[in-house]
Amino acid sequence: MIQIMSNRNRFESITIASTPEKLYSMISDVTRMGEWSPVCKECWWEDDSRGVGAWFVGRNVTENNTWETRSKVVADSPNEEFAFAVNGDRTRWGYTFVPSENGTVVTESWTILPAAEPGYVEKFGDRVEQELEVRADGASAGMRETLSNLKRVAEAN
């Protein structure tokens, strides 16, 4: 069996001249994700529930593909952290908000969770590490763009 040992976690940070409260409010309103994400163009809640355990759908668009995912909120600490897991247990996307002298340091993270590993191994076999490296590099680039766009939007308002 192939074990996935690297390229499972990435994170990017940026300082934004805004408060943790405002930035948490922006990120935790997943219906706004299309304003800053280069891939996720639209999100909507499945029902009226919010917080840990709530589900939403995201529509993702790239040059070659359009697809939807269901995600479950897995962390919701107002003004500190908001995170969700695609399909509830596959890939975790998280955001933390730490006050700083110049505003707030926002860190976005991406983690492939253990439940996703068998699917990657089945689909990619002995190329799994190379595929994960491509995906991890893409996640890093996407996070940098997302955070830059979030900064632009937050500091303009």
N, C-alpha and C positions, 0 to 999 in steps of 0.2 A: 504494500500500500504506500502511496505517495503521501508524505506529510507536508503540510503547508507551514513553512517556518518564517517567511519574510513577506514584506509588502502587504501586511494585513492592517496596518495602522498608519494614518497620516494626519497631520494637523497643520493649520496655518493660523496666524494671528495678525491683528491689525489694531492700532489705536484709533478710536473714533471720538471726536469732540462732542460727546453726548453722554447722557446718564445711563447707567445700567437699566434703570426702569424703562426708559424710552426704547432702548435697543431690545430688551427682552420682549416688550410689548410688540415690537415690529416682527421679530422672529417667531414668536409663539402664535402670531396670527398667520397661520400657514397659507391663508388665502392670498397673502401678499408676496409669497415666495417668487412669483414670476417677475416681480419688480427688480430683483437683483440676481437671480440664478441664471447662468448661461444655458442650462439644460432644462430645468424644471420650469415650465412656462405657466402652469396653472395648478392650483390645489383647491380641494373643497372637502369639508368635513362630511362624514357619512351620516351623522345625526347631530343632535344638539349637545352631546356630551363633550367635555373638554378635560384636560388634565391627563394624568397617567391612565392609560387604558383606552383613551379615545382613539378612533381610527379616522384617517383621511386618505383621499386618493390624490395622487400627483400625476400630471400629464407631462411627460418628458419628450423633448424634441431635439434631435441632432440632424446633421445634414443628410444622414442616410436612414434615419429611423424615427418613428414616433411610437411611444408605448406608455402605458399607465401602470402605476404600482399602488398597492395599498400599504400604508404605514401606520404603525401603532406608536403613540406617545409613550416613551419609556422613562423619561425624566422631565419633571416640570416643577422647578424650584424658582418661583418668581424672582426676577432680577439677578439670578445666579446661574441657572442652567435650564436649557430646553433641549430635549433629544427625542429622536424617533428611530424606530427600526423598521426597515423595509420588510414587508411580509411578516412583521412581528418579531422575527428572530434571525434575519439574514445579514443585513448591513446596517450599522448604527451610524447615524449622522447626529452630531451634537454641537451645541453652542454654549460657551460659558462667557460670563460677563464679570470682569474684575475692574473695580474702580482704579484709576491711576491719576497722576498729576494733571495729565492732559485730556482727561475724559474717561474712557473705558477701553480696556483691552478686551477685544472680542476674539475668542478662539473657536474656530470651526474644526471639528474632528470627523474622521471617517474610519470606521473599523469593520472589517469583515468578521462576523461572529462565527463561532464554532459550528452552528447548525448549517451554515452555508458551505462548509468545506467539502462534504461528500459530493455535492452537486458540481463544484468546480473540478474535483478530481475525475468524476464521471465524464464530464463534458470535455475536459482538456487533457486528461491523462498525464503523460510525462512533460507536457508543455504548460502545466498549471502554474509554475513559478513565473514563467515568462508572461503569461496572460495576466497574472496578478500584478506584475510590475507595470504593465501597460495600463491596467485599470487604476492602480495606485497613483501613477504619474498623472493620469487624466483627472483623478479626484483632486490631487494637489493643485493642478492648474485651474480646475473649476472652483475650488475653494478660494484661491487668490482672487479670481474674477468676482465671485459672489461677495467676498468681503469688501473689495474695492467699490463695487456697486452699492452695497449697504452703506458704506461710509459716505458716498456721494449723496444718496437719498437722505440719510439721517442728518447730515450736516447742512443740507439745503433747507430743511424744515425747522 
